[in-house]
Amino acid sequence: MVTICYAGPSKNARIWQKSMDAALRAFGDSSIFYASEPEHVDPTKVDFLLYAPNSPVTDLTPFSNLKAIQSLWAGVDRLISRTDLPAGTPVLRMVDQGLTQGMAEYVTAHVLRYHLGLDAVLLASREGRWDEDLAPPPASRRRVGIMGLGTLGKAVAAALRPLGFQLSGWSRSPKEESAITCFHGMAQLPDFLASTDILVILLPLTDETRGLLDHDRLALLPQGAALINAARGPILPEAALLRALEHNLAAATLDVFDTEPLPPEHAFWQHEKITITPHIASCTHPETASKEVVRQIGRYIDGLPFEHIAERSRGY
């Protein structure tokens, strides 16, 4: 018997139960037991833990015989930094079609918003102004830079490519992607930023990326640039962002923050150049993610190695 235990927010337990039941029926192996509540199973007998950082399970120590922990979020930084994470237990990143599609939709919407100048258009509409100077340039003249060319970054590039934008990407190590001008490493970061009109941040949070977009680097963005942070808040220091918005940055869309939920008294809420969304850019959908969970378990049953294993030394 292979035992799976859900350890995410209780409010989502029912939909995960329904989705996992459907995925397991399709898989057709009756030797897999699924528990939707941790208190209903002996933790020492759990083989696979489905875990989200906002889980009510605050201690992983009792789960002493895990074969793997499946993250229910795309990012794994909050999971692999835990001191009670069992040593040697693989942590699997969530790579899910629904999650990836959601990120592509979110980023595309905000890139188009900034490219088309929709904020100014809507303001003119409310004020009853007919302003033909608000017509946007062709997409071919707008430079969109994507920081992070992993699964999500590639999906965003694929969504934007047919619209005709000039696409560039920056990553830790060299990449080759069709129709994308690729930059890599710290030495090439200044050139990447200087050639970006709309910056999309999709990097994992690691020791190297924490505080990466400081004041000096944000100052490299062209006058009037905009940015979209759908990665992790600490990559973009708050004070540096506020200072950049006073100088060269025209706007910022933020989906992630140092503290979540964002405190009511935070300066971002009232800033006229900042748009806040509540960490909804890319959400895991149980209906599709459950199929990925069962696929990974199927690999284990068949004696195959897991896929999408997080590298703890790198932080993602």
C-alpha positions, 0 to 999 in steps of 0.5 A: 500500500502506498499512502498519500497525505494531503497537508494543505489548507483545510478549506481546499481539502474537499476539492483535493479529495475529489480531484485526487479520487478522479486521478486515482480512478484513471490511474487504476491502481487500488494499492494507493491510499489517499488521506485528505486530513493528516489527523486521519493517518499514521504519519510514520506510514505516509509515503507522499506528503502533498504540502503547501507552506500555508498548511496547518501542519506545522511539524514535519518531524512525525513524517519519518518515512517519506519517499517524497514531498510534493510541493503544492506551490510552484516555488519551493523556497519556503519548504526547503528552508524548513529546519524540520524537513527530513534529510534526504527526502526529495522535494518535488516542484509543482509543474502543472499545466493549469498553474503554468497557463495561469501565469502566462495569462496574468503576465500577458494581461499586465504586459498588454496593459502597460504596452497599450497604456490602458491606465491613461486611456481609462483615466481620459475616459473617466474625465471625458477627454478625447486624446489621440496621443494615447495611441500605443506604438506597435508591439515590435517596438516594445521590449519585454524582458523576462527574468527567469527562463524556467518552466514559467518564464518559457510559457510567458515567452511563448504567450507573448511571442505571437504578439510581436514584442521584442523579447529578451530573457535573463537567467543564472546560466546560459539558455538558448530559446527561440526568438528570445535574446538571451542574457545570463549571469551577473556580468550581462544583467546590466545590458539586459535591464538597460534594454527592457521597457517592461520587466517581468520577474519570474525568478526563484528566491535563493541566496543569489536572487534575494535583494537582486533588483536593488536601487542601482540595478533598477536605475538601469531600466529605461526612463518610463519602464514598468515592471511586473513581479510575480516571483517573490517579494524579497527579490525586489527590495521595497525601498529600492522600488519606491525610490525607482518609482520616483525616478525612472520607473513609471509603474509596477504590478506586484503580486508578491511581497515580503510579508503576506498578506500585505499589511493594511498600513503598508505604503504600497496600498496608496501608491498611485504607480503600484498595482497590488494583486494578492498572490494570485498570478499563478495558482495551483488547480487541484483538477490538473495538479492531481494528475501530476501528483499521480503521475509522479507516484506512478513513476515511483511504483514503476521504479523510475526516478522522480521528475522536477526534484528541487535542488536544495543547494540552489534553492529551487 
